């Protein structure tokens, strides 16, 4: 476990360092990539990761799986923000779909880990947990789509893809990602 704790610490330091570089790039101080990361979106990323760290430090001894969630989230945010700077979001629909698929998988992992704090969910506890995972993952990521709309509307950051079809596919990928987590968890039996 000490290696995982070390890797968690390194990933947190690297991601916050990356946030600093991305902030400099977003504000125009550093030239990197072909487009700037919208400042509002960067702030949302920082708030999300800071909340995750709050959960991590609050439940570090009760939920050992949070180490892996912090590591996966660090890698996810770094890779997808870096790729965003090189404008693959506009050039490839696969980038956007993979971002939602991987993000929903990680969020489902977090929500499932948090449900383990509930002492008993009755005779059908695993089914209830899996239902909670899918429902809350899709709900939270639907709120993310609303935040994306608000950032675009109020700050003109152009985060929204080409219309309603893009939002529908984003939500579908969120559902597939969370369902994939549930299926893998059930098949592997790692959370039984």
C-alpha positions as CSV (number, residue, x, y, z in Angstrom):
1,X,0.0,0.0,0.0
2,X,2.8,2.5,0.6
3,X,3.6,2.4,-3.2
4,X,0.0,3.3,-4.0
5,X,0.1,6.2,-1.4
6,X,3.4,7.5,-3.0
7,X,1.8,7.2,-6.5
8,X,-1.3,9.1,-5.3
9,X,0.9,11.9,-3.8
10,X,2.9,12.2,-7.0
11,X,-0.2,12.3,-9.2
12,X,-1.7,15.0,-7.1
13,X,1.4,17.2,-7.2
14,X,1.7,16.6,-11.0
15,X,-1.9,17.4,-11.7
16,X,-1.9,20.7,-9.6
17,X,1.4,21.6,-11.4
18,X,-0.4,20.9,-14.7
19,X,-3.3,23.1,-13.6
20,X,-0.8,25.9,-13.0
21,X,0.7,25.5,-16.5
22,X,-2.8,25.2,-18.0
23,X,-3.8,28.4,-16.2
24,X,-0.8,30.2,-17.6
25,X,-1.7,28.9,-21.1
26,X,-5.4,29.8,-20.6
27,X,-4.5,33.4,-19.7
28,X,-2.0,33.7,-22.6
29,X,1.2,33.9,-20.6
30,X,2.5,30.6,-22.0
31,X,2.0,29.5,-25.6
32,X,1.2,25.8,-25.8
33,X,-1.0,23.9,-28.1
34,X,-3.2,25.3,-30.9
35,X,-6.1,26.6,-28.7
36,X,-6.4,28.0,-25.2
37,X,-8.2,26.0,-22.5
38,X,-11.2,28.1,-21.5
39,X,-10.6,29.6,-18.1
40,X,-14.1,28.7,-16.8
41,X,-13.6,25.0,-17.7
42,X,-10.2,25.0,-16.1
43,X,-11.7,26.4,-12.9
44,X,-14.4,23.7,-13.0
45,X,-11.7,21.0,-13.3
46,X,-9.7,22.4,-10.4
47,X,-12.9,22.5,-8.2
48,X,-13.8,18.9,-9.1
49,X,-10.3,17.6,-8.3
50,X,-10.1,19.6,-5.1
51,X,-13.5,18.1,-4.0
52,X,-12.1,14.7,-4.8
53,X,-9.1,15.4,-2.6
54,X,-11.4,16.5,0.2
55,X,-13.1,13.1,0.0
56,X,-9.8,11.4,-0.2
57,X,-8.5,13.0,3.0
58,X,-11.8,12.7,4.8
59,X,-12.2,8.9,4.2
60,X,-8.6,7.8,3.6
61,X,-8.8,5.0,6.2
62,X,-12.4,3.9,5.5
63,X,-12.1,3.8,1.7
64,X,-8.8,2.5,0.4
65,X,-10.1,2.5,-3.2
66,X,-10.0,6.3,-3.2
67,X,-6.2,6.1,-3.9
68,X,-6.9,4.5,-7.3
69,X,-9.7,7.0,-8.0
70,X,-7.3,9.9,-7.4
71,X,-4.7,8.4,-9.6
72,X,-7.1,7.6,-12.4
73,X,-8.7,11.1,-12.2
74,X,-5.2,12.7,-12.3
75,X,-4.3,10.8,-15.5
76,X,-7.8,11.4,-17.0
77,X,-7.7,15.2,-16.4
78,X,-4.1,15.6,-17.6
79,X,-4.6,13.6,-20.8
80,X,-7.9,15.0,-21.9
81,X,-7.0,18.6,-21.1
82,X,-3.7,18.2,-22.9
83,X,-5.4,16.8,-25.9
84,X,-8.0,19.6,-25.7
85,X,-5.2,22.2,-26.1
86,X,-4.3,20.6,-29.5
87,X,-7.8,21.0,-30.7
88,X,-8.6,17.3,-31.1
89,X,-12.0,18.1,-29.6
90,X,-13.0,19.8,-32.8
91,X,-11.1,17.4,-35.1
92,X,-12.3,14.1,-33.7
93,X,-15.6,12.9,-32.4
94,X,-13.9,9.9,-30.9
95,X,-12.0,12.2,-28.5
96,X,-15.2,13.6,-27.0
97,X,-16.9,10.2,-26.8
98,X,-13.8,8.6,-25.1
99,X,-13.7,11.5,-22.7
100,X,-17.2,10.9,-21.6
101,X,-16.8,7.1,-21.5
102,X,-13.7,7.2,-19.3
103,X,-14.9,10.0,-17.1
104,X,-18.2,8.2,-16.4
105,X,-16.3,5.0,-15.6
106,X,-14.1,6.8,-13.0
107,X,-17.1,8.7,-11.5
108,X,-19.0,5.3,-11.2
109,X,-16.0,3.9,-9.4
110,X,-16.1,6.9,-7.0
111,X,-19.8,6.6,-6.4
112,X,-19.6,2.9,-5.8
113,X,-16.8,3.4,-3.3
114,X,-18.8,6.0,-1.5
115,X,-21.8,3.7,-1.3
116,X,-19.7,1.2,0.7
117,X,-20.0,3.7,3.6
118,X,-23.7,2.8,3.9
119,X,-23.8,-0.1,6.4
120,X,-26.6,-2.1,4.8
121,X,-28.7,-1.8,1.7
122,X,-30.9,-4.8,2.4
123,X,-31.1,-8.2,0.8
124,X,-30.5,-6.9,-2.7
125,X,-27.6,-4.7,-1.6
126,X,-25.4,-5.2,-4.7
127,X,-28.3,-4.5,-7.0
128,X,-29.2,-1.3,-5.1
129,X,-25.5,-0.2,-5.2
130,X,-25.3,-0.8,-8.9
131,X,-28.5,1.1,-9.5
132,X,-27.3,4.0,-7.4
133,X,-24.1,4.0,-9.3
134,X,-25.8,4.3,-12.7
135,X,-28.4,6.8,-11.7
136,X,-26.1,9.2,-9.8
137,X,-23.3,8.9,-12.5
138,X,-25.7,9.9,-15.3
139,X,-27.4,12.6,-13.1
140,X,-24.1,14.2,-12.1
141,X,-22.8,14.2,-15.6
142,X,-26.1,15.6,-16.8
143,X,-25.4,18.5,-14.5
144,X,-22.0,18.7,-16.1
145,X,-23.7,19.2,-19.5
146,X,-25.7,22.0,-17.9
147,X,-22.5,23.6,-16.6
148,X,-21.0,23.3,-20.1
149,X,-24.1,25.1,-21.5
150,X,-23.7,27.8,-18.8
151,X,-20.0,28.3,-19.5
152,X,-20.7,28.7,-23.2
153,X,-23.7,31.0,-22.7
154,X,-22.3,33.3,-20.1
155,X,-18.5,33.2,-20.9
156,X,-18.7,32.4,-24.7
157,X,-16.2,29.6,-24.2
158,X,-17.7,27.4,-27.0
159,X,-17.6,24.1,-25.0
160,X,-20.7,22.9,-26.6
161,X,-20.4,20.5,-29.6
162,X,-22.5,20.8,-32.7
163,X,-26.0,20.9,-31.2
164,X,-28.3,18.7,-29.3
165,X,-27.0,15.5,-31.0
166,X,-23.6,16.1,-29.3
167,X,-25.3,16.4,-25.9
168,X,-27.4,13.2,-26.5
169,X,-24.3,11.3,-27.5
170,X,-22.4,12.6,-24.4
171,X,-25.2,11.4,-22.1
172,X,-25.3,8.0,-23.9
173,X,-21.6,7.6,-23.5
174,X,-22.0,8.5,-19.8
175,X,-24.6,5.7,-19.4
176,X,-22.4,3.2,-21.3
177,X,-19.4,4.1,-19.2
178,X,-21.2,3.7,-15.8
179,X,-22.9,0.5,-17.0
180,X,-19.5,-0.8,-18.2
181,X,-18.1,-0.2,-14.7
182,X,-21.1,-2.1,-13.1
183,X,-20.7,-5.0,-15.6
184,X,-16.9,-5.3,-15.0
185,X,-17.4,-5.1,-11.2
186,X,-20.1,-7.8,-11.3
187,X,-18.0,-10.1,-13.5
188,X,-14.8,-9.6,-11.6
189,X,-16.6,-10.0,-8.2
190,X,-14.1,-7.4,-6.8
191,X,-16.8,-5.5,-5.0
192,X,-19.0,-8.3,-3.8
